[in-house]
Amino acid sequence: MTIEKDCLAVLAEDLGPAAKTFLERQCRLHLRKDPATLEKADIDELTKWCTTEIQIALGAQIAENVKKGLLALK
């Protein structure tokens, strides 16, 4: 699987069908890249932004679950 698909799998656990749009937004706004070009080196930065945004919208527990899942992809 690609890093993009791995990230989507983690995000979909808590975000459901919104995971794809969320990932695209985080990648384009904060990493300045297309999700298809994600590399393992991007995971720390992506995790930081995803965690921040999810904590604001859905709470600390869900953000922590996503953080753990994304960091496990390294």
C-alpha positions in Angstrom: 0.0 0.0 0.0 1.1 3.6 -0.5 1.6 6.0 2.3 -1.5 7.9 1.1 -3.7 4.7 1.4 -2.2 3.9 4.8 -3.0 7.4 6.1 -6.5 7.1 4.7 -7.0 3.8 6.5 -6.0 5.4 9.8 -8.1 8.5 9.3 -11.1 6.6 8.1 -11.4 4.8 11.4 -12.5 8.1 13.1 -13.5 10.3 10.2 -15.3 7.8 8.0 -15.9 9.0 4.4 -14.6 12.5 5.3 -11.0 11.0 5.6 -10.1 11.5 2.0 -11.1 15.2 1.9 -9.5 15.8 5.2 -6.2 14.2 4.1 -6.2 16.2 0.8 -6.8 19.4 2.7 -4.0 18.8 5.2 -1.5 17.8 2.5 -2.3 20.8 0.3 -2.5 23.5 3.0 0.3 22.4 5.3 2.6 20.2 3.4 2.1 21.8 0.0 1.9 18.5 -1.8 -0.5 16.1 -3.3 -1.4 13.2 -1.0 -0.3 10.7 -3.7 3.3 12.0 -3.2 3.4 11.4 0.6 6.5 9.8 1.9 7.4 8.4 5.3 9.5 11.5 5.9 6.2 13.5 5.8 4.5 11.5 8.5 5.6 13.6 11.5 4.5 16.9 10.0 1.2 15.4 8.7 0.6 13.9 12.1 1.1 17.3 13.8 -1.4 19.0 11.6 -4.0 16.2 11.6 -3.8 16.0 15.4 -4.3 19.7 15.8 -7.3 20.0 13.5 -9.0 16.8 14.8 -8.5 17.9 18.4 -10.3 21.2 17.7 -13.2 19.5 15.8 -13.6 16.2 17.5 -11.7 16.2 20.8 -8.5 15.1 22.4 -9.2 11.4 22.6 -9.9 11.0 18.8 -6.9 13.2 18.0 -4.7 10.9 20.2 -6.1 7.8 18.4 -5.3 9.3 15.0 -1.8 10.4 16.2 -0.9 6.9 17.4 -2.2 5.4 14.1 -0.3 7.8 11.9 2.9 7.6 13.8 2.8 3.8 13.6 3.2 4.2 9.8 6.8 5.4 10.2 
